[in-house]
């Protein structure tokens, strides 16, 4: 496993060797510092060190820290590894200057110290701060800031600041073990949070802090392992900006793939932040790696929860905001949220096995902007999922629907059911007051720059009532061949819309059934195989729908994460 990791690390280093770094203006160090560090590892030491200790482009803005930039969280993350890992290669004078700057920064809590006016993070930034360090409170930026300030205070003996940040770090990481992460499963920001805590794990002297950092990394890598598969990242996601719907297309997969691999193709465009993984001693537990590779008995279904984003505010941790159903077949994984997509979160995403490039995607959403399909919604989406069966219902008139799928998928319609054939996975999509218009060339062209091998199918709700679709998914292990699956759906599966004017739809599949009663404001009423689903029993962060605590389990506010996969067992507690 380690030899494979080192081989992948070598590929990353080779990709960046000799490339331009960029600048140090504003928070450009988020890219330029990691690139210089990788180039150092590639053997271009003098060039890299000269850049790393060059005068900052905005040095005049940082007289309080001797011209060293400690403002942006992204810059702080790079400064940490520059000093603590590459510091022995820096000139003694520059290293001492950095240390003095750290001492000045952490003499008091830098988050409480103020500039006369707000400072920009980049030329057009609007979320600027007047504090000495980044005041922004997203999970990833907070992790970068807290880790850096803690390490700087520890290095320079500013004990009051160190203790204050130790408490903050413990609180933030223990929250993961209580209710999960507010910035959950982000295709981008999961990676940034991981690298922040790698700094803390690698360089903290306090053994308790090092252990807390490891707990954070274990949890984050486990959460990533649930959604990662063969170089892809799928299922519902928070802070999903629509750029990760292909293999190796997201920062989180760039980083997770270094640990997990399991893809038939190498990462063609690795991320510069991988330098933090490459130079770190942290490795995920074998059970976490096995979870990522889906080395557990399938099919399996998880009923998971996700907290509200600002869960630290009073009352925001009393119940989850999102309820997720995640199903793992032998050749696919499908996830949905009870209230669908909206804001910056995805509520319906599926990945299917592809032997050549890892996975293909299937995404369904209401709305008309194909570039925003990951989070698109006109409002009023309700989703019921029972294993491989889904009902997706919307309560607006003439609702626009769009579907994202590969051009390689074979599409045919029989008896008003659209069959979509992936390499090893088959979909039967039954419209509910929905006019499926077919492949939309205009919308497909709009996503072609990033997704040249994918396409958009559009549809529109009809009538004066609810619209949507029922979805049934099959594969060889459960349905034989495609022809058998198609015949079974045509002869056995049934859609009941007799009560659709009341928002009630039921779909009976070849195996099992699912029923939904639409709720405009509350969670939908869902019957899973005839049983009314009690959302109060859907609070656990991770739980198997059959009651077993495999492959992953974490109860609501229980402070313990358990994983069992690939013959390995992992348990971690943090209160």
matplotlib code that plots the C-alpha trace (Angstrom):
import matplotlib.pyplot as plt

x = [0.0, 2.8, 4.8, 1.7, 1.2, 4.8, 4.4, 1.4, 3.2, 6.1, 3.6, 2.3, 5.8, 6.7, 3.6, 4.6, 8.3, 9.8, 6.4, 5.8, 4.7, 2.8, 2.9, 2.5, 0.0, -3.1, -3.8, -2.0, 0.2, -2.6, -1.3, 2.2, 3.6, 2.5, 3.8, 7.2, 7.3, 6.5, 9.2, 11.6, 10.8, 11.4, 15.0, 14.8, 15.7, 17.5, 14.7, 12.0, 13.7, 14.5, 10.8, 9.6, 11.8, 11.4, 9.9, 6.1, 4.4, 2.3, 5.0, 4.1, 0.7, 2.3, 4.6, 3.1, 4.5, 7.8, 6.5, 5.5, 1.9, -0.2, -3.6, -5.5, -6.2, -5.0, -1.7, -1.4, -1.7, 1.3, 3.3, 3.0, 4.5, 7.1, 8.4, 7.9, 8.7, 10.9, 12.3, 15.7, 16.3, 15.5, 18.3, 18.8, 18.0, 14.7, 13.7, 14.4, 12.4, 9.4, 9.7, 9.7, 6.7, 4.8, 5.6, 4.3, 1.2, 0.3, 1.3, -2.5, -5.3, -4.9, -8.6, -9.3, -6.7, -7.9, -6.6, -8.0, -9.9, -10.8, -8.2, -8.9, -8.2, -8.0, -8.7, -12.5, -13.2, -16.1, -15.8, -12.9, -11.8, -10.3, -8.7, -5.1, -6.0, -8.7, -12.1, -14.1, -15.9, -16.3, -15.1, -12.1, -10.9, -11.5, -9.4, -6.5, -6.6, -6.9, -4.2, -1.8, -2.3, -2.0, 1.3, 2.7, 1.8, 3.2, 6.4, 7.0, 5.8, 2.7, 0.8, -2.4, -3.0, -2.0, -4.5, -7.3, -6.8, -6.4, -9.9, -11.3, -9.7, -11.0, -14.5, -14.5, -13.2, -15.4, -18.4, -17.6, -18.0, -21.3, -23.3, -21.0, -19.6, -21.5, -19.5, -20.3, -18.9, -17.9, -16.3, -13.8, -13.6, -13.2, -9.7, -8.9, -10.0, -7.9, -4.7, -5.3, -5.4, -2.5, -0.4, -1.7, -1.0, 2.4, 3.8, 1.9, 4.2, 1.4, 0.5, -3.1, -3.4, -1.7, -4.2, -7.1, -5.8, -5.6, -9.2, -10.2, -8.3, -9.7, -13.3, -12.8, -11.1, -13.9, -16.6, -14.7, -14.4, -18.1, -18.6, -15.3, -15.3, -12.8, -11.6, -15.1, -17.1, -20.8, -24.0, -25.3, -22.7, -22.5, -20.8, -21.1, -20.2, -20.9, -17.3, -16.8, -19.1, -16.4, -13.4, -10.5, -12.4, -12.6, -10.0, -11.4, -10.8, -7.3, -6.4, -8.5, -7.1, -3.6, -4.7, -7.3, -6.5, -8.8, -9.2, -8.3, -6.7, -4.1, -5.0, -4.2, -4.3, -3.3, -3.7, -0.8, -2.2, -1.2, 2.2, 0.7, -0.2, 3.1, 5.1, 2.9, 3.3, -0.4, -2.0, -5.7, -6.5, -6.9, -10.6, -11.1, -9.2, -11.3, -14.5, -13.4, -12.8, -16.3, -14.9, -18.0, -21.1, -23.4, -26.0, -26.0, -28.1, -27.2, -29.6, -27.4, -27.9, -26.1, -26.2, -27.0, -24.0, -23.8, -24.3, -22.2, -25.0, -27.4, -30.1, -28.6, -27.4, -30.8, -31.6, -30.1, -31.0, -30.5, -31.6, -29.7, -30.3, -27.3, -27.4, -24.5, -25.2, -22.5, -22.0, -23.3, -23.9, -27.0, -27.7, -30.6, -31.8, -35.4, -35.8, -33.6, -31.1, -31.0, -28.7, -25.2, -26.0, -26.7, -29.6, -29.5, -26.4, -25.4, -22.2, -22.0, -19.1, -17.0, -14.1, -12.1, -12.2, -13.7, -17.3, -20.0, -22.6, -26.4, -27.8, -31.4, -32.7, -35.4, -34.4, -33.0, -29.4, -27.3, -24.1, -25.9, -27.4, -25.6, -27.5, -30.3, -33.9, -37.0, -38.1, -40.6, -38.6, -39.4, -37.6, -38.3, -35.7, -35.8, -32.7, -32.6, -36.1, -36.7, -39.7, -38.8, -41.8, -42.2, -45.2, -44.7, -46.6, -44.7, -41.6, -38.5, -36.4, -32.9, -30.8, -27.0, -25.7, -22.8, -23.1, -22.1, -25.4, -27.8, -31.4, -34.6, -38.3, -40.8, -44.4, -43.6, -40.6, -37.2, -34.5, -30.9, -28.2, -24.8, -21.9, -23.0, -26.0, -29.5, -32.0, -35.8, -37.2, -41.0, -42.4, -45.0, -46.9, -43.6, -43.0, -39.4, -38.2, -34.9, -31.4, -31.1, -28.3, -28.2, -27.8, -25.4, -23.2, -23.2, -21.5, -19.3, -16.2, -15.9, -18.0, -17.3, -18.4, -21.7, -25.1, -28.3, -31.8, -34.6, -38.3, -41.2, -44.0, -47.5, -51.0, -52.1, -50.6, -47.4, -44.8, -41.6, -40.4, -39.9, -36.6, -35.6, -32.1, -30.9, -27.7, -26.5, -26.4, -30.0, -31.7, -29.7, -29.0, -30.4, -33.1, -34.3, -34.3, -36.3, -38.8, -39.2, -39.8, -42.3, -44.3, -43.9, -43.2, -46.2, -46.6, -49.7, -50.7, -54.4, -53.9, -51.5, -53.8, -53.1, -49.4, -49.3, -47.4, -46.4, -44.0, -43.8, -40.5, -39.4, -38.3, -39.7, -41.8, -41.6, -44.3, -44.2, -46.7, -45.4, -45.0, -44.4, -42.7, -41.9, -40.1, -42.1, -44.0, -42.2, -43.1, -40.2, -41.4, -44.7, -43.4, -43.9, -40.5, -40.0, -37.6, -36.8, -35.0, -33.0, -30.8, -27.6, -24.7, -24.1, -26.3, -27.2, -30.9, -30.9, -29.7, -26.2, -23.3, -21.5, -19.8, -19.9, -21.8, -22.0, -24.9, -26.3, -24.3, -22.6, -19.0, -17.9, -17.2, -17.1, -16.0, -15.8, -14.7, -12.2, -11.6, -10.5, -12.2, -11.8, -13.2, -12.5, -14.0, -13.9, -16.0]
y = [0.0, 2.4, 1.6, 2.4, 5.7, 6.6, 5.8, 8.0, 10.7, 10.5, 10.9, 14.1, 15.5, 14.7, 16.6, 19.8, 19.6, 22.7, 24.5, 28.1, 28.9, 32.1, 35.1, 35.9, 38.8, 38.6, 34.9, 33.6, 31.5, 29.0, 27.9, 29.2, 27.9, 24.3, 24.4, 25.6, 22.9, 20.2, 21.6, 21.4, 17.7, 17.3, 18.5, 22.1, 23.1, 26.4, 27.8, 26.7, 28.0, 31.3, 31.7, 30.6, 33.1, 35.9, 39.2, 39.0, 41.0, 42.7, 43.0, 46.6, 45.5, 43.3, 45.4, 44.0, 40.6, 41.8, 41.6, 38.0, 37.3, 35.5, 36.9, 34.5, 31.0, 29.6, 31.5, 30.3, 26.7, 27.1, 29.1, 26.3, 23.6, 26.0, 26.7, 23.3, 20.9, 22.9, 25.2, 23.4, 24.3, 28.0, 30.4, 30.9, 34.6, 34.0, 31.2, 33.4, 36.2, 33.9, 32.7, 36.3, 37.1, 34.1, 35.3, 38.8, 37.3, 35.1, 37.3, 37.8, 36.1, 37.4, 36.9, 39.6, 42.1, 44.7, 46.6, 50.1, 48.9, 45.6, 43.9, 42.1, 38.4, 39.1, 42.1, 41.8, 40.0, 41.1, 38.9, 40.9, 41.0, 43.6, 41.0, 40.0, 36.6, 35.3, 35.7, 33.7, 30.7, 28.0, 24.7, 24.5, 28.1, 27.8, 24.6, 26.2, 29.3, 27.4, 24.9, 27.6, 29.9, 27.0, 25.8, 29.3, 29.9, 26.5, 27.2, 30.6, 29.8, 32.0, 29.7, 31.6, 31.7, 28.1, 27.0, 29.0, 27.5, 24.0, 24.3, 25.6, 22.8, 20.2, 21.7, 21.7, 18.1, 16.7, 18.1, 15.7, 12.8, 14.3, 15.5, 15.4, 18.3, 21.4, 21.5, 17.9, 15.8, 18.8, 17.9, 20.7, 21.8, 18.4, 18.4, 21.8, 20.7, 17.5, 19.4, 21.9, 19.0, 17.3, 20.4, 20.0, 16.3, 16.5, 19.4, 19.6, 18.9, 18.4, 14.7, 15.3, 17.8, 15.4, 12.8, 15.2, 16.1, 12.4, 11.9, 14.7, 13.2, 9.8, 11.2, 13.3, 10.5, 8.1, 10.5, 10.9, 7.2, 6.8, 9.1, 8.3, 5.5, 4.7, 8.3, 9.7, 11.4, 10.8, 10.9, 14.1, 16.8, 20.2, 23.1, 21.4, 23.8, 21.4, 20.8, 17.4, 15.2, 13.2, 11.1, 13.1, 16.4, 17.5, 18.5, 15.9, 13.1, 14.4, 14.0, 11.0, 9.2, 9.5, 7.4, 5.2, 4.9, 2.2, 3.8, 2.3, 5.6, 7.8, 11.3, 13.4, 16.8, 16.3, 19.2, 21.1, 20.8, 17.1, 18.2, 18.2, 14.5, 13.6, 15.2, 14.0, 10.9, 10.4, 7.4, 6.4, 3.2, 0.1, -0.1, 3.4, 2.5, -0.7, 1.4, 3.7, 0.7, -0.6, -3.8, -4.8, -7.0, -5.5, -4.5, -2.2, 0.8, 3.7, 6.1, 9.1, 12.6, 15.9, 18.9, 22.5, 24.6, 27.0, 24.2, 26.1, 28.6, 28.0, 25.5, 24.5, 21.1, 19.8, 18.0, 17.3, 19.5, 16.9, 13.2, 11.1, 7.7, 6.1, 2.7, 0.6, -1.9, -4.1, -1.7, 1.7, 3.9, 6.1, 8.8, 11.3, 13.8, 13.8, 17.5, 17.2, 19.8, 23.5, 26.3, 24.9, 21.3, 18.4, 16.1, 13.4, 11.9, 8.5, 6.9, 3.7, 1.4, 2.1, -0.2, 2.3, 5.5, 4.5, 5.8, 7.5, 9.8, 10.2, 13.4, 14.5, 18.0, 20.5, 23.8, 24.8, 25.7, 22.7, 24.2, 24.3, 20.9, 19.6, 22.0, 23.2, 23.3, 25.3, 24.5, 22.0, 18.8, 15.7, 12.4, 9.0, 6.3, 2.6, 0.9, 0.9, 2.5, 6.3, 8.6, 12.2, 14.6, 18.4, 20.5, 23.4, 23.8, 22.9, 22.2, 21.9, 18.8, 18.0, 14.8, 14.5, 11.3, 10.0, 10.0, 6.4, 5.4, 3.7, 5.1, 3.6, 4.0, 1.2, 1.6, 5.2, 4.0, 5.3, 2.7, 4.0, 1.4, 2.1, -0.4, -2.6, -0.7, -0.2, 2.5, 2.4, 5.9, 6.1, 9.7, 11.1, 13.8, 14.5, 15.0, 13.8, 15.7, 13.8, 15.0, 18.8, 19.8, 23.4, 22.5, 19.7, 22.2, 24.4, 21.7, 20.4, 22.4, 20.5, 17.5, 16.7, 13.0, 13.8, 15.1, 16.6, 15.3, 17.7, 17.2, 19.4, 18.8, 18.5, 19.0, 21.0, 18.9, 17.2, 16.0, 14.0, 10.4, 7.0, 5.3, 1.7, 0.5, -3.0, -4.9, -8.4, -9.6, -8.8, -8.8, -11.1, -9.4, -6.1, -7.8, -9.7, -6.4, -4.6, -7.4, -7.6, -3.9, -4.0, -6.9, -6.5, -2.9, -0.6, 3.1, 4.1, 7.8, 7.4, 9.9, 12.2, 15.2, 14.7, 14.4, 10.7, 8.3, 4.7, 2.7, -1.1, -2.4, -5.9, -6.2, -3.9, -0.8, 2.9, 5.4, 9.2, 11.8, 15.3, 17.9, 21.4, 22.6, 19.5, 16.3, 14.1, 11.2, 8.1, 4.4, 2.1, -1.3, -0.6, 0.8, 4.5, 6.0, 7.7, 10.6, 10.6, 7.3, 8.9, 11.0, 8.9, 10.4, 7.0, 3.9, 0.7, 0.5, -3.1, -2.2, -3.7, -1.4, -2.1, -0.9, 2.4, 3.6, 6.8, 7.5, 11.0, 12.8, 9.5, 10.5, 7.3, 6.3, 2.6, 1.1, -2.5, -3.2, -5.4, -7.6, -4.6, -3.0, 0.6, 2.4, 5.9, 7.9, 11.6, 13.4]
z = [0.0, 0.9, -2.2, -4.3, -2.5, -3.2, -6.8, -7.1, -5.3, -7.7, -10.6, -9.0, -8.5, -12.1, -13.3, -11.5, -12.0, -13.6, -13.9, -13.1, -9.5, -9.8, -7.4, -3.8, -4.2, -2.1, -1.3, -4.4, -2.1, -2.0, -5.4, -5.7, -2.5, -3.0, -6.6, -5.4, -2.7, -5.2, -7.5, -4.6, -4.2, -7.9, -7.4, -8.3, -4.7, -5.2, -7.4, -5.0, -1.9, -3.5, -4.2, -0.8, 1.0, -1.5, -0.2, -0.3, -3.1, -0.4, 2.2, 2.9, 4.1, 6.8, 8.9, 12.0, 11.1, 9.6, 6.0, 6.3, 5.0, 7.7, 6.7, 4.4, 5.6, 2.3, 2.7, 6.3, 5.3, 2.9, 5.5, 8.0, 5.8, 4.5, 8.0, 9.7, 6.8, 4.5, 7.1, 7.4, 3.8, 4.4, 5.2, 9.0, 8.7, 6.9, 9.2, 12.2, 10.7, 10.2, 13.8, 15.1, 12.9, 14.4, 17.8, 17.0, 15.4, 18.4, 21.3, 21.6, 19.7, 16.2, 15.5, 18.1, 16.9, 14.4, 11.4, 10.9, 7.8, 6.1, 3.9, 0.6, 0.0, -3.8, -6.0, -6.1, -2.8, -0.8, 2.3, 3.7, 7.3, 9.6, 11.9, 11.8, 10.5, 8.2, 10.0, 7.6, 9.2, 6.6, 7.9, 5.7, 6.3, 10.0, 10.1, 8.2, 10.5, 13.8, 12.9, 11.8, 14.7, 17.1, 15.6, 15.5, 19.2, 20.2, 18.3, 19.9, 23.5, 23.4, 25.8, 26.2, 22.5, 22.1, 24.8, 23.3, 19.9, 21.3, 22.7, 19.4, 17.5, 19.9, 19.7, 15.9, 15.5, 18.3, 16.4, 13.6, 16.0, 17.4, 14.4, 11.4, 9.3, 8.2, 5.0, 4.4, 1.6, -0.5, -3.8, -3.3, 0.3, 1.9, 0.4, 1.8, 5.3, 5.1, 4.3, 7.1, 9.7, 8.0, 9.1, 12.6, 12.8, 11.3, 13.4, 16.7, 19.7, 22.1, 21.9, 22.8, 19.9, 17.5, 18.6, 18.0, 14.6, 13.7, 14.9, 12.5, 9.6, 10.3, 10.3, 7.1, 5.2, 6.3, 5.1, 1.8, 1.5, 1.5, -1.5, -3.4, -5.9, -8.7, -9.0, -8.9, -6.1, -6.0, -3.9, -2.4, -1.6, 0.1, -1.6, -5.0, -7.8, -10.6, -11.6, -10.2, -12.2, -13.9, -12.8, -11.3, -11.8, -8.2, -5.6, -3.2, -5.6, -6.5, -2.8, -1.8, -4.9, -3.6, -0.6, -2.2, -5.9, -7.2, -10.7, -14.0, -15.1, -13.4, -12.3, -15.4, -13.6, -10.0, -7.6, -6.1, -2.6, -2.9, -1.6, 1.9, 1.6, 0.0, 2.8, 5.6, 7.8, 8.1, 6.4, 6.6, 8.4, 6.1, 7.0, 5.6, 2.4, 2.1, 2.6, -0.3, -2.5, -1.5, -0.1, 1.8, 1.2, -1.4, -1.9, 1.1, 2.0, 4.4, 6.0, 6.9, 8.2, 7.6, 10.0, 9.2, 8.0, 10.9, 13.5, 16.1, 16.6, 19.6, 18.7, 15.4, 16.6, 17.8, 14.6, 11.2, 8.3, 5.6, 5.4, 2.9, 1.5, -0.1, -1.9, -3.0, -5.8, -7.3, -10.2, -8.9, -6.0, -5.8, -3.2, -2.6, -0.1, 1.0, -0.2, -3.2, -4.4, -3.6, -2.5, -2.8, -2.2, -4.5, -3.6, -6.3, -7.9, -9.1, -10.2, -12.3, -13.1, -16.2, -16.9, -19.0, -17.0, -13.6, -13.3, -15.3, -13.7, -13.7, -12.2, -12.1, -11.2, -11.7, -13.4, -16.8, -16.4, -17.3, -15.8, -12.5, -12.7, -9.6, -7.3, -9.6, -8.2, -8.9, -5.3, -4.2, -4.8, -2.8, -3.1, -1.8, -2.1, -1.1, -2.1, -6.0, -6.3, -6.4, -6.7, -7.6, -7.4, -7.8, -7.0, -9.5, -12.8, -16.0, -14.0, -16.2, -15.5, -16.8, -16.7, -17.0, -18.4, -20.7, -24.4, -24.3, -22.6, -24.9, -24.7, -25.8, -24.9, -24.5, -23.2, -22.1, -20.0, -20.9, -20.5, -20.1, -20.5, -18.9, -19.2, -16.4, -14.9, -16.3, -15.5, -16.1, -15.9, -15.8, -16.3, -13.9, -15.7, -17.5, -21.2, -21.9, -24.8, -25.4, -25.8, -25.8, -28.2, -27.0, -23.3, -24.1, -25.9, -22.8, -20.7, -23.5, -22.4, -19.1, -19.9, -23.6, -23.2, -21.5, -22.5, -21.2, -21.6, -20.8, -19.8, -18.8, -16.3, -17.8, -16.5, -13.5, -10.7, -9.6, -12.0, -11.8, -12.4, -10.9, -11.3, -11.0, -11.3, -12.3, -12.8, -13.5, -9.9, -9.3, -12.7, -15.0, -18.3, -19.7, -21.7, -18.6, -16.6, -19.3, -19.6, -15.8, -15.6, -18.4, -17.0, -13.2, -12.3, -11.8, -11.2, -9.2, -9.6, -8.7, -5.8, -7.5, -7.0, -3.4, -4.0, -3.5, -5.9, -5.4, -7.5, -7.3, -8.7, -9.7, -6.1, -3.4, -3.6, -2.6, -1.9, -1.5, -0.3, -1.2, 1.5, 0.4, 3.6, 5.7, 4.9, 2.5, 3.9, 2.6, 2.7, 2.2, 1.0, 2.7, 5.9, 6.8, 7.4, 10.7, 10.2, 13.9, 13.3, 10.5, 12.8, 12.8, 10.9, 9.3, 9.7, 7.8, 7.0, 8.1, 11.6, 11.3, 12.1, 8.8, 6.7, 8.7, 11.7, 13.7, 15.9, 16.5, 19.3, 20.3, 19.8, 18.1, 14.5, 13.5, 10.2, 9.1, 5.5, 3.6, 6.7, 8.8, 11.7, 12.9, 15.9, 17.0, 19.9, 20.6, 23.1]

ax = plt.figure().add_subplot(projection="3d")
ax.plot(x, y, z, "-o")
ax.set_aspect("equal")
plt.show()
